[in-house]
Amino acid sequence: MASGLTPLIAAWLVTRGDGTLWWVAGYNVLVAGISLVSARFLPETVGADLDRVDVHAEGRPREVVTV
């Protein structure tokens, strides 16, 4: 949903900035920073069996999604 709104947000920022693109560039930097921080906290999956059924903290098995 957020990515779909980016053109609208960018257009609004251009109008608020009197035609300058600095606000759009700042928005891009902000979104990139949020993405990097989010990616930093994702679990590592190198060498992990992605088809293995794990157990939640509640003791229920996780649902396995096959692609």
N, CA, C and O atoms as a DFTB+ gen file, in Angstrom:
268 C
 N C O
     1  1       0.818      -1.183       0.000
     2  2       0.000       0.000       0.000
     3  2       0.870       1.258       0.000
     4  3       0.569       2.215      -0.714
     5  1       1.926       1.267       0.779
     6  2       2.769       2.459       0.862
     7  2       3.447       2.752      -0.472
     8  3       3.568       3.915      -0.859
     9  1       3.887       1.720      -1.176
    10  2       4.554       1.948      -2.456
    11  2       3.598       2.490      -3.499
    12  3       4.002       3.265      -4.365
    13  1       2.363       2.103      -3.431
    14  2       1.378       2.603      -4.380
    15  2       1.069       4.076      -4.189
    16  3       0.642       4.752      -5.125
    17  1       1.282       4.572      -2.986
    18  2       1.007       5.979      -2.701
    19  2       2.195       6.892      -2.982
    20  3       2.060       8.113      -2.900
    21  1       3.340       6.335      -3.307
    22  2       4.547       7.133      -3.511
    23  2       4.386       8.205      -4.586
    24  3       4.806       9.337      -4.348
    25  1       3.805       7.922      -5.752
    26  2       3.640       8.997      -6.737
    27  2       2.751      10.140      -6.231
    28  3       3.002      11.308      -6.529
    29  1       1.733       9.800      -5.482
    30  2       0.862      10.842      -4.940
    31  2       1.595      11.684      -3.897
    32  3       1.466      12.908      -3.870
    33  1       2.363      11.013      -3.043
    34  2       3.146      11.719      -2.029
    35  2       4.193      12.606      -2.703
    36  3       4.404      13.746      -2.290
    37  1       4.849      12.079      -3.741
    38  2       5.869      12.854      -4.455
    39  2       5.247      14.081      -5.124
    40  3       5.816      15.171      -5.070
    41  1       4.099      13.909      -5.744
    42  2       3.430      15.052      -6.378
    43  2       3.053      16.095      -5.337
    44  3       3.204      17.294      -5.574
    45  1       2.567      15.649      -4.194
    46  2       2.195      16.576      -3.130
    47  2       3.427      17.323      -2.612
    48  3       3.368      18.526      -2.358
    49  1       4.546      16.599      -2.456
    50  2       5.772      17.235      -1.980
    51  2       6.308      18.258      -2.980
    52  3       6.852      19.289      -2.583
    53  1       6.156      17.975      -4.280
    54  2       6.610      18.933      -5.296
    55  2       5.758      20.197      -5.234
    56  3       6.281      21.306      -5.343
    57  1       4.455      20.033      -5.061
    58  2       3.604      21.228      -4.976
    59  2       3.875      22.007      -3.692
    60  3       3.857      23.238      -3.708
    61  1       4.122      21.324      -2.598
    62  2       4.426      22.005      -1.332
    63  2       5.788      22.690      -1.383
    64  3       6.008      23.693      -0.703
    65  1       6.706      22.148      -2.192
    66  2       8.053      22.712      -2.288
    67  2       8.205      23.691      -3.439
    68  3       9.326      23.997      -3.844
    69  1       7.092      24.189      -3.973
    70  2       7.107      25.170      -5.074
    71  2       7.894      24.686      -6.289
    72  3       8.623      25.460      -6.910
    73  1       7.746      23.409      -6.626
    74  2       8.357      22.864      -7.827
    75  2       9.737      22.264      -7.634
    76  3      10.267      21.646      -8.556
    77  1      10.322      22.426      -6.482
    78  2      11.648      21.849      -6.246
    79  2      11.506      20.381      -5.848
    80  3      10.503      19.978      -5.260
    81  1      12.510      19.605      -6.172
    82  2      12.469      18.161      -5.905
    83  2      13.208      17.765      -4.637
    84  3      13.356      16.574      -4.366
    85  1      13.672      18.723      -3.859
    86  2      14.428      18.397      -2.646
    87  2      13.584      17.630      -1.639
    88  3      14.093      16.728      -0.973
    89  1      12.322      17.962      -1.515
    90  2      11.462      17.244      -0.568
    91  2      11.239      15.804      -1.019
    92  3      11.153      14.898      -0.190
    93  1      11.145      15.592      -2.328
    94  2      10.985      14.227      -2.858
    95  2      12.263      13.427      -2.604
    96  3      12.197      12.253      -2.242
    97  1      13.411      14.051      -2.789
    98  2      14.680      13.374      -2.514
    99  2      14.785      13.018      -1.039
   100  3      15.234      11.924      -0.696
   101  1      14.374      13.930      -0.164
   102  2      14.380      13.645       1.269
   103  2      13.446      12.507       1.628
   104  3      13.770      11.676       2.477
   105  1      12.284      12.467       0.983
   106  2      11.340      11.371       1.200
   107  2      11.956      10.045       0.778
   108  3      11.809       9.039       1.473
   109  1      12.646      10.042      -0.358
   110  2      13.299       8.813      -0.832
   111  2      14.371       8.345       0.148
   112  3      14.496       7.148       0.405
   113  1      15.131       9.265       0.685
   114  2      16.157       8.914       1.673
   115  2      15.497       8.338       2.927
   116  3      15.981       7.353       3.486
   117  1      14.407       8.942       3.364
   118  2      13.693       8.458       4.547
   119  2      13.164       7.035       4.337
   120  3      13.320       6.178       5.207
   121  1      12.544       6.790       3.190
   122  2      11.999       5.460       2.908
   123  2      13.125       4.438       2.776
   124  3      12.981       3.300       3.225
   125  1      14.241       4.829       2.166
   126  2      15.382       3.916       2.054
   127  2      15.938       3.585       3.437
   128  3      16.310       2.441       3.696
   129  1      15.996       4.569       4.317
   130  2      16.470       4.323       5.684
   131  2      15.565       3.363       6.433
   132  3      16.043       2.466       7.128
   133  1      14.265       3.548       6.293
   134  2      13.310       2.637       6.934
   135  2      13.489       1.224       6.389
   136  3      13.440       0.256       7.147
   137  1      13.695       1.103       5.087
   138  2      13.896      -0.218       4.472
   139  2      15.169      -0.887       4.977
   140  3      15.169      -2.086       5.254
   141  1      16.250      -0.125       5.098
   142  2      17.509      -0.690       5.578
   143  2      17.401      -1.146       7.025
   144  3      17.906      -2.210       7.381
   145  1      16.751      -0.354       7.855
   146  2      16.580      -0.743       9.255
   147  2      15.699      -1.991       9.343
   148  3      15.973      -2.890      10.139
   149  1      14.649      -2.048       8.533
   150  2      13.775      -3.224       8.536
   151  2      14.530      -4.472       8.085
   152  3      14.387      -5.540       8.680
   153  1      15.331      -4.331       7.034
   154  2      16.095      -5.474       6.535
   155  2      17.126      -5.937       7.552
   156  3      17.434      -7.127       7.622
   157  1      17.657      -5.023       8.330
   158  2      18.656      -5.373       9.346
   159  2      18.093      -6.324      10.389
   160  3      18.816      -7.185      10.891
   161  1      16.825      -6.186      10.720
   162  2      16.226      -6.981      11.781
   163  2      15.495      -8.225      11.282
   164  3      14.877      -8.934      12.076
   165  1      15.557      -8.499       9.980
   166  2      14.984      -9.740       9.462
   167  2      15.876     -10.918       9.855
   168  3      17.093     -10.757       9.945
   169  1      15.305     -12.084      10.088
   170  2      16.140     -13.232      10.449
   171  2      16.954     -13.719       9.250
   172  3      16.509     -13.644       8.105
   173  1      18.154     -14.217       9.541
   174  2      19.025     -14.761       8.501
   175  2      18.521     -16.144       8.099
   176  3      18.135     -16.935       8.959
   177  1      18.522     -16.440       6.806
   178  2      18.019     -17.725       6.323
   179  2      19.063     -18.519       5.538
   180  3      18.731     -19.555       4.962
   181  1      20.321     -18.058       5.500
   182  2      21.353     -18.786       4.765
   183  2      21.574     -20.141       5.433
   184  3      21.820     -20.218       6.637
   185  1      21.485     -21.193       4.649
   186  2      21.706     -22.539       5.161
   187  2      20.524     -23.119       5.920
   188  3      20.591     -24.264       6.366
   189  1      19.456     -22.371       6.077
   190  2      18.289     -22.874       6.810
   191  2      17.360     -23.600       5.845
   192  3      17.216     -23.207       4.688
   193  1      16.736     -24.659       6.335
   194  2      15.746     -25.378       5.548
   195  2      14.441     -24.599       5.626
   196  3      13.768     -24.597       6.657
   197  1      14.094     -23.944       4.541
   198  2      12.915     -23.094       4.536
   199  2      11.616     -23.885       4.482
   200  3      10.540     -23.316       4.668
   201  1      11.699     -25.189       4.230
   202  2      10.509     -26.032       4.216
   203  2      10.247     -26.682       5.564
   204  3       9.218     -27.336       5.735
   205  1      11.143     -26.520       6.523
   206  2      10.995     -27.114       7.842
   207  2       9.831     -26.456       8.585
   208  3       9.631     -25.246       8.489
   209  1       9.084     -27.243       9.309
   210  2       7.977     -26.725      10.104
   211  2       8.517     -26.348      11.476
   212  3       8.976     -27.208      12.227
   213  1       8.459     -25.061      11.800
   214  2       8.891     -24.585      13.104
   215  2       7.705     -24.579      14.053
   216  3       6.560     -24.772      13.645
   217  1       7.999     -24.355      15.316
   218  2       6.956     -24.293      16.326
   219  2       6.923     -22.885      16.899
   220  3       7.954     -22.327      17.273
   221  1       5.727     -22.324      16.961
   222  2       5.542     -21.006      17.586
   223  2       5.838     -21.101      19.069
   224  3       5.966     -22.193      19.622
   225  1       5.942     -19.958      19.699
   226  2       6.146     -19.914      21.146
   227  2       4.958     -20.532      21.883
   228  3       5.104     -21.015      23.006
   229  1       3.773     -20.516      21.246
   230  2       2.584     -21.092      21.877
   231  2       2.552     -22.611      21.771
   232  3       1.683     -23.254      22.360
   233  1       3.497     -23.194      21.022
   234  2       3.533     -24.643      20.892
   235  2       2.800     -25.175      19.671
   236  3       2.779     -26.384      19.438
   237  1       2.203     -24.289      18.897
   238  2       1.513     -24.716      17.676
   239  2       2.506     -24.715      16.521
   240  3       3.366     -23.837      16.450
   241  1       2.401     -25.679      15.617
   242  2       3.304     -25.647      14.453
   243  2       2.917     -24.491      13.513
   244  3       1.745     -24.143      13.376
   245  1       3.929     -23.918      12.881
   246  2       3.683     -22.876      11.904
   247  2       3.127     -23.489      10.638
   248  3       3.363     -24.660      10.340
   249  1       2.395     -22.694       9.908
   250  2       1.859     -23.150       8.633
   251  2       2.979     -23.111       7.597
   252  3       3.705     -22.122       7.503
   253  1       3.118     -24.174       6.828
   254  2       4.136     -24.242       5.786
   255  2       3.513     -23.768       4.490
   256  3       2.466     -24.269       4.080
   257  1       4.151     -22.805       3.844
   258  2       3.672     -22.277       2.580
   259  2       4.580     -22.798       1.485
   260  3       5.788     -22.561       1.518
   261  1       4.026     -23.498       0.527
   262  2       4.811     -24.002      -0.591
   263  2       4.559     -23.120      -1.805
   264  3       3.444     -22.660      -2.050
   265  1       5.624     -22.902      -2.548
   266  2       5.526     -22.026      -3.713
   267  2       5.631     -22.844      -4.962
   268  3       5.572     -22.299      -6.064
